[in-house]
Structures are given as C-alpha cells and as structure tokens.
C-alpha cells in the first residue's frame, strides 16, 4: 500500500485507550498516544485537522453505533479504530456479536478514509490478564481477518514484549503510562509509513523486582482502589464513560498547546 509523506486529517475512534488514560497532564486531563500522533502529523501539514471521538468504557457496539458514523462522515485521511477489549474483559461476552459489530464498523470506516488503522492492543503481564488472554487473542484474530478483508493497516502492540512490561502500565494496571502512550504513537507513526524516530519495541533495562511485602501492599492497594470498582461496574452494567462527551468531537485545526510538551 502506497503511503503519503503527509496527512492532513486524523480521526481517532475508541475507548479509554484512545482517550489517553492514564497519560495525565497537570490540569488533570489526559493526553495519550492519539494526541501525540496528531501533534506530530500537524508539524508536517499546515492546517492539519484532528478529532478524537473516544470515550472511556465504551463497548464495541457503542463505538460502532455512536462513533463510527460520525468518523466516516468526516472523510479524514487517517482513521484509527481500537475497540472490543472492554467487551473481552467482561465476565460474559458473545464474541460472535463482537465480531459482527467490529465488522460493521470496519466496513463503514474503511471506504471513508485513505488509511484505516486497527490495533492488536498491548497486554500487561500478570495473573489478571492471563485469565482473559484467550479472549484477547480471539479478538485480535478477528481484527487481523477484517484488516485483510478491507485493506486496513494493523499495529501489533500485543506482540511487543516492551509494552507488556509492568513498568509501562499505570497503577490501575489497565492503562498505559505516558511512556507507553509515547511508544504507541511512534508505532502508529511508523505504520503510516513515516520515518522512524526511535525503536518503540526497545525493552526497558532489567530491574530488581520488589520484595514480597512491597508486592503485597501494591496488590492490596490496586484491589481496593481499582479492581473492586472495576468489577462492580462490570457486574452492574455501568461504565466509567456514562454521560461523558467525546474528547474532541469535531474535526478542527489542531495546534499543540505550549504547555503540552511532547517529550
């Protein structure tokens, strides 16, 4: 597939991963890989426009119904679609239904843009993730199949050991740190055929693992502050994104704020 030297517009579709959690800015808002990518693309194309329709907690059916039609209507050069993982992490899920909803979104978005980018999302090492790994891999197989059918690009974050490193993940163990988001931005950048600026797959230096007491304290804190509330939302059908608007709902010119460094 022929790649362009520059892109004039970008629309991001998805959930908390694309919204940018947990890459927090000083004002409490989130930046994330999509904002970082948009800033880099904007540096190459005067008048560059960017929209981010992502909302935390959204299931693939909601993304397909609420975000995909809006994104398709924008006619952007690049559209990224990342979704389905929230479905796969629920106690019960119909993966056949997830496939159908993903297929609907991809079929709508692929002809609307120059490049549709899908992802095999990163997976953190750890016992909780191991429980859901078969579902994740089933989801990623669906994504690969749909990409081949519709001529979409796939960024394989799941296959990068560096992004599975626990140090790349926030204390909630569900969202990447600022460093993780920065690497995702570079991965998408390279997938779009743009010149590499770093090896986003480079593994972190070896670290001395914390002792048992420290790990136990971290596990208890994680369970109390993040795991129990997350399970509660799954069991009651609630979402952290209920009532929350899209991050950047219109395709408008994008400028990097002076107080928002990219490094």
C-alpha positions in Angstrom: 0.0 0.0 0.0 1.3 3.4 -1.0 1.9 5.8 1.9 1.7 9.5 1.8 4.5 11.8 3.0 2.0 13.8 4.9 -1.6 13.5 6.2 -3.9 16.5 6.5 -6.5 15.0 8.9 -6.9 12.3 11.5 -9.9 10.9 13.4 -9.5 8.6 16.4 -12.3 6.2 17.4 -12.4 4.1 20.5 -12.4 3.8 24.3 -10.1 4.8 27.2 -7.0 3.6 25.4 -7.6 6.2 22.6 -8.9 8.8 25.0 -5.4 8.8 26.6 -5.8 7.4 30.1 -3.5 7.4 32.1 -1.3 9.9 30.4 -2.3 12.8 32.7 -1.5 16.4 32.1 -1.0 18.9 35.0 -4.6 20.2 34.7 -6.0 16.6 35.2 -6.9 16.0 31.6 -5.5 13.2 29.5 -3.2 13.4 26.5 -2.4 9.9 25.2 -1.0 8.4 22.0 -3.6 9.9 19.7 -2.9 13.5 20.8 0.8 12.8 20.5 0.4 11.4 17.0 -1.8 14.3 15.9 0.8 16.8 17.1 3.5 15.1 15.1 1.3 14.9 12.0 0.3 18.6 12.4 4.0 19.5 12.3 4.2 18.1 8.7 0.9 19.5 7.4 -0.2 23.2 7.8 -3.9 23.3 8.6 -3.9 19.8 9.9 -7.3 18.8 11.5 -7.9 16.3 14.3 -10.9 14.8 16.0 -10.9 12.3 18.9 -14.3 10.7 19.4 -13.1 8.2 22.1 -14.9 7.8 25.4 -13.6 5.6 28.2 -15.5 2.4 29.0 -17.2 2.2 25.6 -18.1 -1.3 24.2 -17.6 -2.1 20.6 -21.3 -1.9 19.9 -21.4 1.6 21.3 -18.3 2.6 19.3 -19.9 1.2 16.1 -23.2 3.0 16.7 -22.1 6.3 18.2 -18.6 7.0 16.9 -18.1 5.2 13.6 -20.8 7.0 11.6 -19.5 10.4 12.7 -16.0 9.4 11.9 -17.0 8.1 8.4 -18.8 11.4 7.6 -15.6 13.4 8.4 -13.7 11.9 5.4 -10.3 12.1 7.1 -7.0 10.9 5.7 -6.4 8.6 8.7 -8.9 6.9 11.0 -7.8 4.7 13.9 -10.3 2.2 15.4 -9.5 0.5 18.6 -12.3 -1.3 20.4 -13.6 -4.6 21.6 -11.2 -5.1 24.5 -13.8 -3.8 27.1 -16.1 -6.5 25.8 -13.5 -9.2 26.0 -12.7 -8.2 29.6 -16.3 -8.6 30.8 -17.4 -11.6 32.8 -19.6 -12.8 29.9 -19.3 -11.9 26.3 -20.6 -13.1 23.0 -17.5 -13.0 20.7 -19.7 -13.7 17.7 -21.6 -10.5 18.4 -18.3 -8.6 18.9 -17.1 -9.9 15.5 -20.3 -8.6 13.8 -20.1 -5.2 15.4 -16.4 -4.8 14.6 -17.1 -5.9 11.0 -19.9 -3.3 10.7 -17.6 -0.5 12.0 -14.7 -1.5 9.7 -16.9 -1.9 6.6 -18.2 1.7 7.3 -14.9 3.3 8.0 -12.5 1.7 5.5 -14.0 3.3 2.4 -14.4 6.7 4.1 -10.7 7.4 4.6 -7.3 6.9 2.9 -6.0 4.7 5.7 -7.9 2.8 8.4 -5.6 1.7 11.2 -6.6 -1.2 13.5 -4.6 -2.4 16.5 -3.8 -5.5 18.4 -3.8 -3.8 21.8 -1.0 -4.3 24.3 -1.5 -6.7 27.1 0.2 -6.3 30.5 1.9 -9.3 32.1 0.2 -10.5 35.2 -2.3 -13.1 36.6 -5.5 -11.0 35.9 -4.6 -10.6 32.2 -3.8 -14.3 31.9 -7.4 -15.1 32.7 -8.6 -13.1 29.7 -5.8 -13.8 27.3 -7.7 -16.4 25.2 -10.5 -13.9 24.6 -8.0 -11.2 23.7 -6.2 -13.4 21.2 -9.6 -14.3 19.7 -10.4 -10.6 19.3 -7.0 -9.9 17.7 -7.5 -12.8 15.2 -10.8 -11.1 14.2 -9.0 -7.8 13.8 -6.4 -9.4 11.5 -9.1 -11.0 9.4 -11.1 -7.8 9.0 -8.0 -5.8 8.2 -7.1 -8.2 5.4 -10.6 -8.2 4.0 -10.9 -4.4 4.0 -7.3 -3.3 3.3 -6.7 -1.8 6.7 -3.4 -1.4 8.5 -2.7 -3.3 11.8 -0.4 -2.1 14.5 0.7 -5.1 16.5 1.2 -3.8 20.0 0.3 -7.1 21.6 3.4 -8.7 20.0 5.8 -6.2 21.6 7.3 -7.5 24.9 8.3 -4.0 25.9 4.6 -3.0 26.2 3.8 -6.0 28.4 6.4 -4.8 30.9 4.6 -3.8 34.1 6.6 -0.6 34.3 4.7 0.6 31.1 1.4 0.4 33.0 -0.3 2.8 35.4 -1.2 1.8 39.0 -4.7 0.8 37.8 -3.0 -1.9 35.7 -5.4 -1.2 32.8 -3.9 1.9 31.2 -0.5 2.8 29.8 1.8 5.3 31.4 3.0 8.4 29.5 6.0 6.4 28.2 3.6 3.6 26.9 1.5 6.1 25.1 4.5 7.7 23.5 5.6 4.4 22.2 2.2 3.7 20.8 2.3 7.0 18.9 5.6 6.0 17.4 4.2 2.6 16.4 1.3 4.2 14.5 3.6 6.8 13.0 5.8 4.1 11.5 2.8 2.0 10.4 1.7 5.0 8.4 5.0 4.9 6.5 6.6 7.9 8.2 10.3 7.9 9.1 11.1 6.2 12.4 12.4 8.4 15.2 13.0 5.6 17.7 12.7 1.9 18.3 9.3 1.7 20.1 9.9 -2.0 20.7 13.1 -1.5 22.7 12.8 -3.3 26.0 13.4 -1.5 29.3 16.6 -2.2 31.3 16.4 -5.0 33.7 15.1 -4.0 37.1 15.3 -5.6 40.5 11.8 -6.9 41.4 10.3 -5.6 44.6 10.1 -7.8 47.6 7.1 -9.8 48.8 5.9 -7.2 51.3 6.0 -4.4 48.7 4.2 -6.5 46.1 1.6 -7.5 48.7 1.0 -3.8 49.6 0.7 -2.8 45.9 -1.8 -5.7 45.2 -4.0 -4.7 48.1 -3.9 -1.0 47.1 -4.7 -1.9 43.5 -7.6 -4.2 44.5 -9.1 -1.5 46.8 -8.8 1.5 44.5 -9.2 0.0 41.1 -10.1 -3.7 40.8 -13.2 -3.8 43.1 -14.7 -0.6 41.5 -14.0 -2.1 38.0 -15.6 -5.4 38.8 -18.6 -3.6 40.3 -19.2 -1.6 37.1 -18.9 -4.9 35.0 -21.5 -6.7 37.2 -24.0 -3.8 37.2 -23.6 -2.8 33.5 -22.3 0.6 34.4 -19.4 2.3 32.6 -16.9 4.9 33.6 -17.8 6.8 30.4 -21.6 7.0 31.1 -22.7 10.6 30.2 -19.2 11.6 29.2 -18.8 13.5 25.9 -16.2 12.7 23.2 -12.8 14.1 23.9 -12.6 16.2 20.7 -15.9 15.8 18.8 -15.2 17.9 15.8 -12.6 17.7 13.0 -10.9 21.0 13.6 -7.4 22.5 13.1 -5.0 21.2 15.7 -2.3 23.0 17.5 -0.1 21.7 20.2 -0.6 23.8 23.4 2.6 25.5 24.6 2.1 23.8 28.0 1.8 20.3 26.5 5.3 19.2 25.7 5.6 16.1 23.5 8.6 14.7 25.3 
